Amino acid sequence: MNKNEIGINAGIVWRIMNNDQSWTYSQLQSASGLSEREVSAAIGWLAREDKIEFSETNGEECFRLIILHIYF
């Protein structure tokens, strides 16, 4: 896996999460069809870009896309 593949996988995960709901790790893996390693790297990429937030629901870590609307 290289940076280009991680970026592509981050885009896949980002598009899946772009529906204003929280996702668990297993839900993201199932919806994306990516391996654990690929999902983990994609989440790391998105976290580094401050595009997701982390929370916990029923003892399971969840991820939510941060959507900013900037108007000029």
FENPECOR-V13637 format. One record per helix or strand of 3 or more residues. SS is the DSSP state (helix for helix, strand for strand). FROM is the first residue (numbers start at 1). TO is the last residue. If there is no record, write none. Layout:
SS FROM TO
SS FROM TO
This chain:
helix 3 17
helix 25 32
helix 36 48
strand 52 57
strand 60 65
